[in-house]
Amino acid sequence: MAKDSPVTLAVVIGAHGVTGEVRLKVFAEDLSVHRRFNGGALTLKSVRPGNNGAIARFAEVADRNAAEALRGTELSVPRDALPPLADGEYYHADLIGLPAVAENGAAIGTVVTVENFGAGDVIEIEKPDGKRFMIPMRPEAVPAWDDTTLTVADGWAE
């Protein structure tokens, strides 16, 4: 992903109540550190935990109809608005789209998604034939990655 590309931190999945709050599926640890989304089009007034995500209020959304109209809207911030990463850390957006290669450099496929089902991140790789497989984003399965490739350990891409 280009370092100047916007990064999606959440998506509106529906309205909550009648006062303009929205339900969010959140892809970030803490959405509240950001106040402006989508190039300044949405200003976050408040966010709190909700069932399966979060409940948010935006200054520009006054009622349920306006909240419903936002369904499906991705909330993004500029890449440079994210905090710097420590060694071994990554943003999911930076992994998606990376070519996956074996330790010997042979092409395997492309990273298509990163999921977390509660026990750590799992990456899904699509092979050239369209088949997909998942591996844990752990050192024994993914010994290395950088801005250009993700290396899959021997035995994990069968």
C-alpha positions in Angstrom: 0.0 0.0 0.0 1.3 3.4 -0.8 2.3 5.3 2.3 0.2 8.3 1.3 -3.0 6.2 0.7 -5.9 6.6 3.2 -6.3 3.8 5.7 -9.8 2.5 6.6 -10.2 2.3 10.4 -13.9 1.4 10.5 -17.1 1.0 8.5 -20.6 2.1 9.3 -22.9 -0.9 9.6 -26.1 0.8 10.4 -28.0 3.3 12.6 -28.2 3.1 16.4 -31.3 4.6 17.9 -33.1 7.7 16.6 -30.6 10.5 17.4 -28.1 10.0 14.6 -25.7 7.5 16.2 -24.1 4.9 14.0 -23.0 1.3 14.6 -19.4 0.7 13.5 -17.3 -2.4 12.7 -13.9 -1.2 13.9 -10.5 -2.3 12.5 -8.4 -0.3 14.9 -7.5 -0.6 18.6 -8.6 2.9 19.5 -10.8 4.9 17.1 -11.1 7.8 19.6 -7.6 9.1 18.9 -8.9 10.4 15.5 -11.4 13.2 15.2 -11.6 13.8 11.4 -12.4 11.1 8.8 -12.8 10.9 5.1 -10.8 14.1 4.4 -12.7 16.1 7.0 -16.2 15.1 5.8 -17.0 13.5 9.2 -16.1 14.8 12.7 -16.2 12.3 15.5 -17.9 13.6 18.6 -18.0 10.4 20.7 -17.4 6.7 20.4 -18.2 3.9 22.9 -18.2 0.1 22.9 -21.2 -1.6 21.4 -22.3 -5.1 20.5 -19.9 -6.4 17.9 -18.2 -3.1 17.4 -18.7 0.5 18.5 -21.4 3.2 18.6 -20.3 6.6 17.3 -21.7 10.1 17.0 -20.6 12.4 14.2 -21.2 16.1 14.2 -22.6 16.0 10.7 -25.3 13.3 11.4 -28.4 14.7 13.1 -31.0 11.9 12.9 -31.6 8.2 12.1 -32.2 8.9 8.4 -28.8 10.5 8.1 -27.2 7.7 10.1 -28.9 5.0 7.8 -27.7 6.9 4.8 -24.1 6.3 6.0 -24.5 2.5 6.0 -21.5 1.0 4.2 -19.4 4.1 4.5 -15.7 3.4 5.2 -14.1 5.7 7.7 -10.5 6.5 6.7 -7.6 8.7 7.8 -4.4 9.6 6.0 -1.6 7.0 6.5 0.6 9.6 8.1 -2.1 10.2 10.9 -1.3 6.7 12.3 1.2 6.3 15.1 4.7 5.0 14.1 5.3 1.2 14.4 7.7 -0.5 16.6 9.9 -3.4 15.3 7.7 -6.4 14.5 4.5 -4.4 14.3 2.4 -3.8 11.2 -0.8 -2.3 10.0 -3.2 -4.8 8.3 -3.5 -2.4 5.4 0.2 -2.6 4.7 0.1 -6.4 4.4 -3.0 -6.6 2.1 -1.9 -6.8 -1.5 1.7 -7.9 -0.7 3.1 -10.7 -2.9 3.7 -13.9 -0.8 6.8 -15.8 -1.5 8.4 -19.0 -0.2 11.7 -18.8 1.7 13.5 -19.7 -1.5 11.9 -16.7 -3.3 9.3 -18.7 -5.3 6.0 -16.9 -5.8 3.1 -18.3 -3.8 0.3 -15.7 -4.2 -1.0 -12.5 -2.8 -2.2 -11.5 0.7 -5.9 -10.8 0.3 -7.0 -10.3 3.9 -6.0 -10.2 7.5 -8.4 -11.6 10.1 -8.3 -11.9 13.9 -10.6 -14.5 15.4 -9.3 -13.9 18.9 -6.1 -15.8 19.0 -4.0 -13.5 16.9 -3.9 -12.3 13.3 -4.3 -14.8 10.5 -3.5 -13.9 6.9 -5.2 -15.3 3.9 -3.2 -15.8 0.7 -4.7 -16.3 -2.7 -2.7 -18.5 -5.1 -2.6 -17.8 -8.9 -5.2 -20.6 -9.4 -7.6 -18.8 -7.2 -7.4 -21.2 -4.3 -6.9 -19.6 -0.9 -5.3 -20.7 2.4 -4.7 -19.1 5.8 -1.7 -19.1 8.0 -1.1 -17.4 11.4 0.9 -14.2 11.4 3.5 -15.7 13.7 7.3 -16.0 13.2 7.2 -19.8 12.6 4.8 -19.3 9.6 5.9 -15.8 8.5 9.5 -15.3 9.2 9.8 -12.0 7.4 7.9 -9.2 5.7 8.7 -5.8 4.4 7.1 -3.2 2.1 7.5 -5.4 -1.0 6.9 -9.1 0.0 5.7 -11.4 2.8 7.8 -14.5 3.2 6.0 -17.8 4.1 8.0 -20.5 5.9 8.6 -23.8 4.3 5.7 -26.2 4.9 3.0 -23.5 5.4 2.0 -23.0 1.8 1.0 -26.6 0.9 
